[in-house]
């Protein structure tokens, strides 16, 4: 074979135990904490302000809390002197005493907030824009996002079943569901904002994990047909070992880019890059152990993957 073969399947039971623990922890976090949906899903008011001198983010947050804007999100937007403030609907309405869905109220919130920030700032504060995201739009985005993820999993299952074999489709979908649940559980556990950028990251994780799983599955199918005298676990070990270099280099280079985004990309894409980092790490693990574990549990055999023999070709195959 020309390459060293690692006995991955030797650790498949401990790996399965680790996966179960991670999934249970993620599900518990989702049930107990729930996802902390951002304004994209809940609705609310977004206010962009410009400072004459770059302020400290923590200073702005403290000013908002002191003024009664509890739960406000503050991030840099573009340059260091541009700040984007996101107010949940309840906070905005409490400050204006009228519905934050009204256009007048939306502008009033922006004016009042800028006046308050100016009083605590040494320089001028300018209102760049103020806009409202309605709760109905937020609910539609949340529902459509959830349906999008379910649709992606169904399409993946059908594609893998058609390209390989139905046992592979169960393994691929199990790996994808494993990755998605753990990423969502991570955000629920640490109460991080879940917005449209994070949803995009979760969908990207599905694509990344699927690509990795299909590369391994393709090699498993090829080796089941080529390697005549070997048990299923040995063939899976050979296949994973052959793709290990490619898997490691792809994950490593992807993580390098994501770490750069995490530290230098700004706060607006902080959670996006974080979701991808968690997803790439978990996805690399699942393509090795979760998908292969499912194949072993479903007793994959050489007969499952041998191409159908055409009529009249049996004698030809027996000839030396």
C-alpha angles and dihedrals in degrees: 000000000000096000135083112259118220121206098235094156090060087075098040095109095050088044090052089051091051091050092050092050092049092048093048091049091048093048091047090052091049092049097043101035103018122201117304097229117208127225091277088071105026100038124231141136129305118201124185116198133180124216127206088222125028108263128210112258093222091051091054091047091051091049091052093048091048089051092052100261095131115177095023116150117221124191136157113258115202108319126028091257094055117085129189115205121192119197123193114232095253092053094048094048092047090056097049099033087222135080113296087210091073117095092227092052091049092056091043091055090053093048094048093047093050091049090052093048092048091057091057096040128082091218139038122293118207127200106230100178142332125201138168127225109206119229091232091058089047092053091049091051091049093049094044091048092053092047089048092057093047091048090050091054093049092049091048091051092051093045095050092045091053096043098042123001135300093258089059090052091057090049093049094048091045089053092048094047089047091054096044095048092049093049091048091045090051091056092045093048095052094035094235121168113268109205138149093286090056091047088053089051091052091052089048089052089055090054094045095047092046092052091052093046093049092052090055093042091051091053092046091053092047093049094046086060097041104038106069104179108045138098120247093254090052092051091049090050090051092048096048091046091053092052096039096095093050092045093049095047093046093049094043096051091044091051091050090059092044093050089052090052090046095055103029106022097082133243096288092070097030095105092040093058092041092055090050093049091053091043095050093049094047092040092054090051094046094050088057102040114012099049093039091046091055091050090052092046090052091050098241110202139186090254091060091062105033112113114249112269113240119228112272095018098094094084091048091055092051093053115099 
